[in-house]
Amino acid sequence: MYTGWKSPSFCDRSTLDLLYGCGITIYLCCWAAVHLNVPADDDTVTTRTLRKLKWMLICLMMPEYIAWDAVEELWHARVLVGELAAICTLRDWTLTHAFLLQMGGISLETSAGERFRPSVEHFLLLARTGQIVIPDLRREDIEDKSKADWIVKSLAVFQILRFALGLLARVVEGLPVSTAELFTVIIIFYTVLTYACWWHKPKDVVRPFTFATSATHKEVSAALVTTDMYGRFRAPGKRIALTDSNGCARAKGIPMHLTWGSFLAVTAGFGPLHALAWNYHFPSAAERILWRAATVICSVLPCVVIPVLSPAVRMRLGRVGMPVALFLVLVCLAMYVLLRLYLLAESLASIRSVPRGVYMVVRWSAVLPGIGG
């Protein structure tokens, strides 16, 4: 037997109870998981707030992308720790220090009073040549400056545990689970992965730590010809300051095939997790078919698109084949986005017709004998 909107009652939970539990869990997950890089010096509070909301929305729409970014940052930070350990003045720097450097949390000030934020490569160059005065920067100092927001984090952990325990109890008792709750579980899964990777990354640092340097901005810019992660050269003399808080200056040394491989590994779970609702009840047969099709396509598309973007494939395609391949990639990405939007919308829309058991309250005495009578 199926039902639509459920009003509050003494024995069962209501539709509002269900949606509120999912909504507050997702909100706390997105808020606690997103660790933005240090903003530019001239960023206003409004700019920082809008950027935070933007990345929370991305976390909601594409949680696997945020998780992959966290995995990549952790990977690069570990490599950077090894490079820092080879410099005697930076031997005591930890993973937290590496994250701080990557996220634009260190600013250099010249004798002329000019300030700029170096890339990782430029910082290492100056540190090796002794052109930076390294102060006693303890991990505790970074954590103090980081607005850890432990209240929100604690609430997020409590809500995640509460939600997960309640959902597990429903499964044990044989009660059905809604698509909205399944979507929330997917958000929780990627949030836990993201937060685990960013455990040592400072959160909500507003201003960078400033170090003194004997080199000028122009001298540092001309010292290296750096390349980005795609192999494109950046000419000497160009601005190297980290003004975009969305970017992350990462250490080199990670092969490209491992970067794409990690992306596939992290994103591969998104489609299959939605497949858990393969045999769920949907308001119509068409919606069930669309859900299944979207699940399969979202599982397959990353495996098709990512290899095309790799440098090796681009070289083989050449100038003639690459434009065609890029056009097909754009079509696939557009399809992927639309299907992702459908899965999100259907997670909520399917609430209009669900099994009555969705609104039944868990009998904890049946799940945990000895509790509740």
Rosetta blueprint (number, residue, H / E / L):
1 M L
2 Y E
3 T E
4 G L
5 W L
6 K L
7 S L
8 P L
9 S L
10 F L
11 C L
12 D L
13 R L
14 S L
15 T H
16 L H
17 D H
18 L H
19 L H
20 Y H
21 G H
22 C H
23 G H
24 I H
25 T H
26 I H
27 Y H
28 L H
29 C H
30 C H
31 W H
32 A H
33 A H
34 V L
35 H L
36 L L
37 N L
38 V L
39 P L
40 A L
41 D L
42 D L
43 D L
44 T L
45 V H
46 T H
47 T H
48 R H
49 T H
50 L H
51 R H
52 K H
53 L H
54 K H
55 W H
56 M H
57 L H
58 I H
59 C H
60 L H
61 M H
62 M L
63 P H
64 E H
65 Y H
66 I H
67 A H
68 W H
69 D H
70 A H
71 V H
72 E H
73 E H
74 L H
75 W H
76 H H
77 A H
78 R H
79 V H
80 L H
81 V H
82 G H
83 E H
84 L H
85 A H
86 A L
87 I L
88 C H
89 T H
90 L H
91 R L
92 D L
93 W L
94 T L
95 L H
96 T H
97 H H
98 A H
99 F H
100 L H
101 L H
102 Q H
103 M L
104 G L
105 G L
106 I E
107 S E
108 L E
109 E E
110 T L
111 S L
112 A L
113 G L
114 E L
115 R E
116 F E
117 R L
118 P L
119 S L
120 V H
121 E H
122 H H
123 F H
124 L H
125 L H
126 L H
127 A H
128 R H
129 T L
130 G L
131 Q L
132 I E
133 V E
134 I L
135 P L
136 D L
137 L L
138 R L
139 R H
140 E H
141 D H
142 I H
143 E H
144 D H
145 K H
146 S L
147 K L
148 A L
149 D L
150 W H
151 I H
152 V H
153 K H
154 S H
155 L H
156 A H
157 V H
158 F H
159 Q H
160 I H
161 L H
162 R H
163 F H
164 A H
165 L H
166 G H
167 L H
168 L H
169 A H
170 R H
171 V H
172 V H
173 E H
174 G L
175 L L
176 P L
177 V L
178 S L
179 T H
180 A H
181 E H
182 L H
183 F H
184 T H
185 V H
186 I H
187 I H
188 I H
189 F H
190 Y H
191 T H
192 V H
193 L H
194 T H
195 Y H
196 A H
197 C H
198 W L
199 W L
200 H L
201 K L
202 P L
203 K L
204 D L
205 V L
206 V L
207 R L
208 P L
209 F E
210 T E
211 F E
212 A E
213 T E
214 S L
215 A L
216 T L
217 H H
218 K H
219 E H
220 V H
221 S H
222 A H
223 A H
224 L L
225 V L
226 T L
227 T E
228 D L
229 M L
230 Y L
231 G L
232 R L
233 F E
234 R L
235 A L
236 P L
237 G L
238 K L
239 R L
240 I L
241 A L
242 L L
243 T L
244 D L
245 S L
246 N L
247 G L
248 C L
249 A L
250 R L
251 A L
252 K L
253 G L
254 I L
255 P L
256 M H
257 H H
258 L H
259 T H
260 W H
261 G H
262 S H
263 F H
264 L H
265 A H
266 V H
267 T H
268 A L
269 G L
270 F H
271 G H
272 P H
273 L H
274 H H
275 A H
276 L H
277 A H
278 W L
279 N L
280 Y L
281 H L
282 F L
283 P L
284 S L
285 A H
286 A H
287 E H
288 R H
289 I H
290 L H
291 W H
292 R H
293 A H
294 A H
295 T H
296 V H
297 I H
298 C H
299 S H
300 V H
301 L H
302 P H
303 C H
304 V H
305 V H
306 I H
307 P H
308 V H
309 L H
310 S L
311 P H
312 A H
313 V H
314 R H
315 M H
316 R H
317 L H
318 G H
319 R H
320 V H
321 G H
322 M H
323 P H
324 V H
325 A H
326 L H
327 F H
328 L H
329 V H
330 L H
331 V H
332 C H
333 L H
334 A H
335 M H
336 Y H
337 V H
338 L H
339 L H
340 R H
341 L H
342 Y H
343 L H
344 L H
345 A H
346 E H
347 S H
348 L H
349 A H
350 S H
351 I H
352 R H
353 S L
354 V E
355 P E
356 R H
357 G H
358 V H
359 Y H
360 M L
361 V L
362 V L
363 R L
364 W H
365 S H
366 A H
367 V H
368 L L
369 P L
370 G L
371 I L
372 G L
373 G L
